[in-house]
Amino acid sequence: MKGIINEDRERFLSIIIFSSTKDKIHIKLPMEFAKKIIKNDSLDFFNDEEDIINSKKLTELVVSAFNYDLEGEVAYLETRRGDTIKVIIE
């Protein structure tokens, strides 16, 4: 059942990016590791000055989702360049 968390299983943070140039990037991190790299400001994929995504606010959203023990797709973004980004907690 979606939304109910089984404490016995390991949880993951998945980030899936479909770029406008047809590249596909799928990053899947264990939740505890993801929390540590977010805390250390190491989860910053959007460094280009032209990006319209505020990566600090996106990571704050992910941390909030962790704190509320949410599961499933917590963010879906589409850029005007045609990039699609999905952030999923499994």
Backbone torsions as a table, in degrees:
resi	resn	phi	psi	omega
1	MET	NA	128.5	-178.1
2	LYS	-69.3	139.6	176.9
3	GLY	96.7	-20.6	178.0
4	ILE	-97.8	130.7	-174.4
5	ILE	-101.6	129.8	173.8
6	ASN	-91.8	110.3	-175.1
7	GLU	-63.8	-19.1	-176.8
8	ASP	-80.1	-17.4	-177.3
9	ARG	-101.1	151.4	179.2
10	GLU	-74.8	138.2	180.0
11	ARG	-103.5	155.2	-176.8
12	PHE	-134.5	152.8	169.5
13	LEU	-107.0	122.0	177.5
14	SER	-112.4	134.8	173.9
15	ILE	-123.2	121.7	-179.0
16	ILE	-118.3	125.8	-179.3
17	ILE	-122.7	126.3	171.6
18	PHE	-110.6	110.8	-176.3
19	SER	-86.0	160.7	178.4
20	SER	-66.4	-17.3	178.2
21	THR	-92.2	13.0	176.8
22	LYS	76.1	11.5	173.2
23	ASP	-76.2	147.5	175.9
24	LYS	-127.4	125.0	179.9
25	ILE	-120.6	128.2	178.2
26	HIS	-129.1	115.8	179.1
27	ILE	-113.4	127.6	179.6
28	LYS	-128.5	115.0	-175.8
29	LEU	-118.9	139.4	172.2
30	PRO	-58.8	141.7	-173.5
31	MET	-55.3	-46.5	-177.8
32	GLU	-62.5	-38.9	177.1
33	PHE	-67.4	-43.0	179.1
34	ALA	-59.5	-42.1	178.6
35	LYS	-59.8	-41.1	-179.0
36	LYS	-67.2	-43.3	-178.1
37	ILE	-73.2	-29.4	174.0
38	ILE	-67.0	-43.3	179.5
39	LYS	-60.3	-33.5	-179.7
40	ASN	-90.4	11.3	-178.1
41	ASP	55.0	36.5	-178.9
42	SER	-100.8	-0.3	-179.2
43	LEU	-104.6	69.5	-177.8
44	ASP	-125.8	96.0	-177.9
45	PHE	-91.4	-9.5	-170.4
46	PHE	-115.0	82.3	-177.0
47	ASN	-103.4	-8.8	-177.8
48	ASP	-70.1	134.3	-179.4
49	GLU	-62.2	-24.0	-178.5
50	GLU	-82.6	-11.5	-179.2
51	ASP	-65.2	138.4	178.5
52	ILE	-95.5	0.8	-177.7
53	ILE	-91.2	128.1	175.3
54	ASN	-89.0	100.1	-174.0
55	SER	-65.1	-29.8	178.0
56	LYS	-63.9	-44.6	178.8
57	LYS	-68.0	-34.6	178.4
58	LEU	-65.2	-43.3	178.6
59	THR	-68.5	-32.8	174.6
60	GLU	-62.9	-39.0	177.1
61	LEU	-62.6	-43.4	179.9
62	VAL	-63.9	-43.1	178.1
63	VAL	-61.2	-42.1	177.2
64	SER	-61.1	-41.1	177.8
65	ALA	-62.5	-40.3	175.2
66	PHE	-58.9	-48.3	-175.3
67	ASN	-62.9	-30.4	178.6
68	TYR	-93.7	6.0	179.9
69	ASP	54.9	38.4	177.7
70	LEU	-73.6	158.5	179.2
71	GLU	-139.3	148.4	179.9
72	GLY	102.6	-163.3	-178.3
73	GLU	-75.1	117.8	-178.1
74	VAL	-104.6	-13.4	176.3
75	ALA	-154.3	141.4	175.8
76	TYR	-139.0	119.0	-177.3
77	LEU	-126.4	142.7	173.3
78	GLU	-128.4	127.8	179.2
79	THR	-92.3	162.7	178.6
80	ARG	-68.5	-16.5	176.0
81	ARG	-80.5	-7.7	179.1
82	GLY	98.1	10.2	175.9
83	ASP	-80.4	143.2	176.5
84	THR	-123.1	133.7	-179.3
85	ILE	-128.3	127.4	176.2
86	LYS	-119.5	134.1	176.0
87	VAL	-117.0	121.4	-172.5
88	ILE	-129.3	136.0	172.4
89	ILE	-106.3	121.5	-177.1
90	GLU	-111.3	NA	NA
